[in-house]
Amino acid sequence: MNNAIGVSFDSVNSTPAVSRSRSVREHIARNTPQRRARKSSSSRVLILPLSRMENDGRTGGEETENVTDETARIRKEAGAVILKGGSGVRVAGWTIQTKKLTILKMDEVERWGQLLDTTHLPEMLFGNSSLELTHEATGLKLHFNALDALRGWKEEGLPPVEVSAAAKWKFASKPSQQVILDYDYTFTTPYCGSECLEPSPHTSLSTGRDGAAAERNESGDSSETLTWVECEERIDLVTLQQRDPILFFDEVVLYEDELADNGISLLTVKVRVMPKCWFLLLRYWLRVDGVLMRLRDTRIFSKFGTDSSEVPVVLRERCVKEETFQSLASKGYPKDAGAYADPSIAGERMQTKLLMAEKLVLRR
């Protein structure tokens, strides 16, 4: 497995013009109840580089009362408690929970447009879905959601991917409409997750633009901060490759856009909890058919300690890959977009742009 990698936020570009391409209302019109129902029930399984991370069919949303004695025994030995409705698990001082709801309604889409100061939003926006991992003793919380991801998209402000005139025409809501793609319609994001310290009764919380947070005492002085720092440590593959039972698994789609039938833009987060650790993959996948592919993977791992009251060790590996179809063809690979339906397989043929290993540090 390649070391996971990431990318830093770029400077904020100007807000896209309101009159360009799709408006929020056009976005809403394309999301009919039938289309929402089809998309909200879809499940896209992303294959991780480790076979142990493949979907075994046991997701948090599928927890039932039919728990076998063996499953109950394994959970008891691990000290794991499944949350109500199978939405998560509490184990080794961590509470890990997913929320999976349908795409945003019309009024919610309009409100998000105002919050982000844009008329351009992904076609399928699961704004109320999320993954949260909270270390109860320290208040450390990792959170994955679509709103923060789209804030990252706005801040990075990449130029639009050039497509042919025929492909561009598909973005028009009316045949006679002139289409000007002057914004990043792929919704590419550098988002690697959000982190904060949950406030205690004697403290308040202050969160910065980069998602890091500071805990403040009663005098208002910052006493603790969360910071990602580069490190030599790597995710423990030996632990991940062990045939340990799975206490909890789930995958959450945060947003998706079919780029007017020109490809796919998809942001998902996938988590797996074992008796000794938890591991997650946040993946942004882009394929603009015949033009370009991007893969931005963030893997985060934490091994359970003997003392759940201690500050946990959380490692993050970020990887950014990108390749044009023209470049792939020059290397003898297929030019047909159908050959790149699986992002994991496509990623093996793409050039690595950035690779980084980091550790979450709590500074007092």
N, C-alpha and C positions, 0 to 999 in steps of 0.2 A: 504494500500500500504506500502510495506517495504521502509524504508529510503534508498535512492539510495546510491551507494557506489563506491569506486574505488580502484586503486592500483597504487603504485609508480613505477617508472622505475627501473629496475634492471640494474646491470652493463653490459657493452657491452661484448658479447662473440666473439670468433673468427669468421671470415667470412667463410661461408660454402665453401667447395671445389668446384671449377669450374666444375670438371668432374663428380660430383655426381648427381644421379637422373635426374631430368628434367633440361635442359639448357634453356636459353632464346629462342633459336630458336625452341626448342621442344614446348615451350609455344606458340610461334607464330603459329607453324604448327597445333596445336590443335584448334586454333581460326580461323577457316575458315570463309569466309564472311557469309555463312548460319548460322553458330553457333553464330557469333557476332550479326547478325540481330535478332535471336531468343532471345538472352540474353539481348540485349540493350533495347528491347521493353517490357521486363518482369517487373512486378510491384509486389513486395512482401509487403503486408500490415502487419505490426507488431502491435499487439493489446496491448495497454498500460493498466496498471492496472485500469485506470479511463475510464469509458464508454464514457465520453465526449471527450476522445482523440482518439476514434476509427475513422477510415477513413469514412467520409461521402460522398466521391466521388468528393469533390470539391478540386481539386489540382491546384497549381499555373500554371502548364503546360496546363490546360484545360480551362483557361479563354477565353471567347469568347465575342463578341459584344452583345450577348443576355442577358444583365443584366436586371433583373427585377427592377421595381420601388422600391420594398421593399428593395432589395439588395443595390440599389443606396442610398436610404434613410439611411440605417444602416451605410454604409460607410461614408456618409456625416456627420452624427451625431458623428461618432468616429474620424472624421478628417483624414480618411484613403484614400490614393491614391494608386491604383493598378499600378504596374510598367508595362512597355511595354511588351506585349506578355503574361501578367499574370505571370511573373517570380518572382513576389514578391510584397511587400507592403511597403509603407512609412506611419508611424503612430507614434504619440507621441514622435517625435524626433528620432525614429529608422528607419533605412532602412534594410529590411530583404529580402534577395534574394537568389534564388536557381539557379543553372546551371546544366542541365542534358544533357550529350552528350553520344555518343557511346563509346565503349571500345577503348583503345589506339591502334593505328596502329603499324605496325611492327617496323618502325624506332623509334617511341616513346617508345616502349617497350625496345628496345636496349639502348636508352638513359637513361631510368629509371634504367636499370640494372647497367649502369656505375655510375649513381648518388648514388645508394644505395650500390654499390660494391657487387653485388650478381648476380647469374645466375638464381635465384629462385624468381618467381613472381606469384601472384594469376592468376588463369586461366582467369578470367574476371576482368579486371582492368579499372575502370572508372576514369581515371586519370585527366580528364578535367571537371569532375562534382564536385560540391561543394555547401555548404551552407554558407552564410555570413550574420552576423548581426552587423550593425554598428550604434553606437550612435553618431549622427552627431555633437552635441555640444562639446563633450569631445574627440572625435576621438577614443573611445574605440571600438575595433573590435574583434568579435569572428568568427573564421573561421574553417570549417570542410572539410578536404580533404584527399585523399588517400595517398599522398606522405608523409605527416607528420605521418600518421598512420603507414605506413610501416617503417619509421624511428624508431618509437617506437617498432615495432616488432624486428628490428635488434638489438636495444639496450637491450631489455629484454632478448633476446636470450634463450628462454626456450628450454629444451631438447625435442627431438621428441617424440610424443606419440607412444608407442609400439603397433604394429598391427601384426596380424598373417602373416605367410609367404604367404598365398594365397592372403590376402589383399595387402601386400607389392608388390606382382607381378604385380598388376594392375597399379602401378606407372611407370612401364617400358614402354618405347616407342617401344621396339622391344622384341619379345618373348625370345630371347637369352640373353638379357641385364641383368647384375647383378645390383640389386637395393640396394643402401646403403642410407638409410634415416638418415643422420647425421646432420640435421638441423630441425628447427621447420616448418614443411611443412603445419601446420595448420594456419600460419600467425596470431597467437594470438597476440593481441596488447593491451598495457595498455593505449592507446591514449584516451584522454578525450576532445580533441579539442585544437585549437591554439588560442592564444589571443595576441593582440598588441595594441599600441597606434598609430593611423595614424598621420604622421608628419604634422605640420603646416608650413606655409612659413618661420617661424623664428626658426624652430627646425629641428633636424634630428632624426632618429630612430635607436635604437640598440636593437637587439633581442637575447636573450640567448638560450641555448640548450633546456631548459625546456619549451620554447614557450612564457615565460613571456618577456615583452619588457620594455625598458626604453626610455623615451623621454629626449633628451639632448639639452641644450641651446647652444648658439653660442660659448661658451668657452669650450664645450665638457663635462661639468660636468653633471652627471645624475640628473634630476630634478624631474621626476615622474616615478614610476614603478608600474606594475600590479602584484599582488601576490594573490594566493589563500591561505586563512587561514581557519583552522578549526573553526567552530562556532556552537552555540546552535540553531540558527534559522533554520527553516525547510521550505520547499516549501509550499506555501499557498494553501492547499487542498480546503478550503472553496471557494476561488476565482475560482479555476479550476472546481469545481463541479457546479458552477452556470450555468444556461442555457443561457449563453451569445452567441450571433451570432458569427460565424467564419468568420473572415475577410480574412484569408489566411491559406491554408494548403498545405504541399507538403512533399514528401519523396524522398530521394536521395540514391541510391546504390553507395557505394564507391569502394568496391571490393567483389568478390565472387569466391569461388573455391569448386568444387564438390569432391575434394580429391580422384581423380581417381575412382569415384563411390563408395567411402567408407564413404560418409557422406556429410557434408556441412560446409563451413566456410564463414561467411557473415558479412559484416560491412555496416550498413546503418545509416542514420540520418533522423529524422522525426521532422517537426516543425509545430506548430499551433499558430496562432495569433488571439487573441480576443481583444475587445475594451479596456480591462483593463490590459492585460498582454500578454506575449508570453511564450511558453513552448516548449522544445525540448527534444527528446530522441535520444542519440547516442548509438547504440547497436552493440556489437560484439557477434555473436552467432556461437558456434561450436558444431557439433555432429559428432564424429568418431564412426560409427555404431558398436555396440557391445562392445565398449571400454569406451568412455568418452564423457561427455558433459560439455561445459563451457558457461557461460552467463556473459557478462560484460556490465552493463548498466550505462550510465551517463545521468542524468536528469538535465537540467538547466532551470531556471525560473527567469523572471524579471517582476515585477509589475510596471506599468506606474505611474510616479509621477505627481503631479500637475504642476511642473516646469520642462519642458523637457531639460532645460539648466543645471540642476544639475546632478552630477554624479549618475548614476542609481545603484540600489541595484540588484546585480546578485548573485543568490544562485545556488549551484551545489551539487547534491547528487549522490554519486557513489556507485555502488553495484557490487560485484564479487561473482559469484556462480559457483560451480563445483561439479560434481558427476560422479562416474563410473557406468557402467551398472551393474556390479557385486554387487555394494552396493545397487542399486535400487532393484535388484532382491531379495536381502536378506531382504528387507523391504516389500516384497510382491508386488512390482510394476512390470509391464511388462518388459521383456528383449528385446522385438521386437522394433527395431529402428522406425518403423512406428508409434508407440504410442507417439513419441516425435517430431512430425513434427512442432508443434507450440512452439516456444521458451518460450512464456509467460506461457503456461500450463506446459511445462517441468520445467520451473524455480520454480514453486510451490513445486516441489519434490526434488529440489537440495539444497545442503548445502551451507549456506552463509559463504564465506571465509573472506569477508571484507565489511565494511559498513562505509561510511564517509560523513559528511556534511561540506560544505565549502562555503566561501563567497569571492567574488572577491573584492580586496581592491586596491584602487589607492593611492599610497603613494607619498607624495611630499617631 
